């Protein structure tokens, strides 16, 4: 009987296939795959529990000399890349000197740029345009009004005329902020030709750009000044010319000559 049953052709057994809508989640997980994953998870949880128990029972006074002599991988990588080496005191002072020189140079450059942009903003706010003269004239500037007439130089130093003072952000914000001035400018725009309106619009846009640039330069100048003060204070502490407070909170006085 069994031989006859085995002789009959039977359908081959096929495992359940992965549904098409779930193919994006990967292969279909079988029972054997789940058992392997569950066993690995339980092993890791047991190791974590053992380490937590060991850490809770640790003796805080325990000490081995290997704690001082041993090096972990992070320390070895740091020393190999030069991160653990300490520089000489004279080398550090020289580096601080170079930092001070760079910061002073950048601060002077930003300050001159800020003064120049500030003068342009003031000139644009009062309705004049500053144009550079030819180089033959010695680098002077000629100021033209809206009607093309030559005016006195704006912001020139050393003369009898009063120079243009540096304005704060509050003063710059109020150059064209009143409603009456806006209404007057709108009425004037109605009486102008399209070309004149476009020229006036470009001029206002240029003035807004210069104001934003002035704000950015002032912010950069403040940051450079703060960095310069910090580096100079560090140099003074290294030279012992000023006092301070150490890491332990103890105040110390500057070095004094023996009397």
C-alpha positions, 0 to 999 in steps of 0.5 A: 500500500505504501509503495503504491502511495509513493508511486503516485506523483504528488505536488511539490511542496513550495514555501510561502512566497513574499507578497508583492506589496511587502517586497519593499520590507525585505525577505520574508522572515521564517521561524528559523530567522526569528529564532536567531534574531531573538537569541542574539537579542537575549544574549545582548540583554544579558550582557548589559544586565551583567555590566550594570550589576558590576558597575553598581557594585564597583568600589570607588576606592579601587585603584590599580597602577594600570589605570595610570599606565594604560592607554585606551584607543582614543588616547592612542589616536590622539597622541598619534595625530599630535593632539596630546603634545604640549607646546613650549611657553615661548612658542605659545606666546609667539602664537598669541603675538601673531594672533594679536597682529592679525586681529588688529589688522582685520579690525583696522580694515573693517573699521575703515570700511565701516567709516566709508560705508557710513559716509555713503549712507549719510550722503545717500540719506540727505539726497546727494550722490558721492562720485570719485573724481579722476585720479589726476585730482589726487583722489579727492571726491566731488559731490553732485546734487540731484540737479547736477550742481557741484556741492561741498565735499561730504565728510572731508576732514581737516577743513573748516567745514563740519565733517559728517559724524558717525551715526548709530544704528538708531539714527540710520534707521530714522533717515527715511522712516517717517510717514510724511516723507514717504507720502512726499516721495510718492507724490514726487514719483507721480510727477517723474518720468518712468526713467527717473522713477527707475533711477530713483528706485535703484538709488533707494535699493542701493541705499538699503543695501549699504545700510545692511552692509553697515550693520554687518560691518558694525557687528563684525567690528564688535566681534573682532574687538572682543576677540582682540581684548580676550587675546591681549588679556591672555597674553598679559596673564602669561607675561604676569603683568596682570592678576587673575584667578586660577582654576581652583578659584585662588586669586593671584597678584601680578609679578612685582620686582623684589625690593 
